[in-house]
Amino acid sequence: LLVPFRERFEELLAFAPYMHRFLSNKRIRHHIFILNQVDHFRFNRASLINVGFLESGNDTDYIAMHDVDLLPLNEQLDYSFPEAGPFHVASPELHPLYHYKTYVGGILLLTKQHYEMCNGMSNRFWGWGREDDEFYRRIKGAGLQVRRPSGITTGYETFQHLHDPAWRKRDQKRIAAQKQEQFKVDREGGLNNVRYRIESRTALSVAGAPCTVLNILLDCDTSETPWCTFG
C-alpha cells in the first residue's frame, strides 16, 4: 500500500491498523508505506506515489495507490494481484463522493509492470486534484483497460470516508498557469524524472500494523511548474 501523506496523523492512526486487519483477514501479504512529504512545497500526491513505487523494493509485485482517508467496509472487495490490468477498487459506483465514469482515484491496484508501462504519474500536479484524471489518460495510452468491482451491493456505503473538510481544508488554489496546465496530458514526465530525496526511512508499528514511513523531500523546478509554491 502506497499512502501519500502529510499531517494527517488522526487518519493514519485509524487507517493503518484497519487495513492491516482487513488484508490479513483476506490472507493478502502486504506492507504499508507512508509517503510523508516533509518539504515546503505544496502537496504532490502523484510524485509521492512515484517515489513510493521506486522505493518499495523488489519483493513487491504490485501496488495499491491508497488514500489514507478511505476505508473499505465490504469484505468482498478484491485486493488481490491485478493481473488482467489496473483494478479500481474505489469505483465511481461505490465511492461516497466521486461518481464520474473516468474516476480512478481513491484506491487503485496495478502490477509494477503496468505502472512502468504508464511511466508512473505526472509530477506536474501540486496542490489538490486532477493528477488521477491525467493518470486515467496514461492508462488508456498504454493500452490498458481499467477493471472495477462487480457484484458489490453496498453502493455508496461500501467505504468510510474519514476526511472532515471543516477540519482540514484542501489546497485547491490555482496559481499562475496551473488551471490551464492541469487539463493537459504530460507526455514527458513521470517515473523517469521525479526529483526527490529520502530524508529518513523508519520502520514502526501503528497499533500492531507494521509500516514503513518514508520522509520525502520533493524538488520542484519553479520555471516548469511555478505553482509548486504559494508564491
Disulfide bonds with the S-S distance in Angstrom:
Cys220-Cys228 2.03
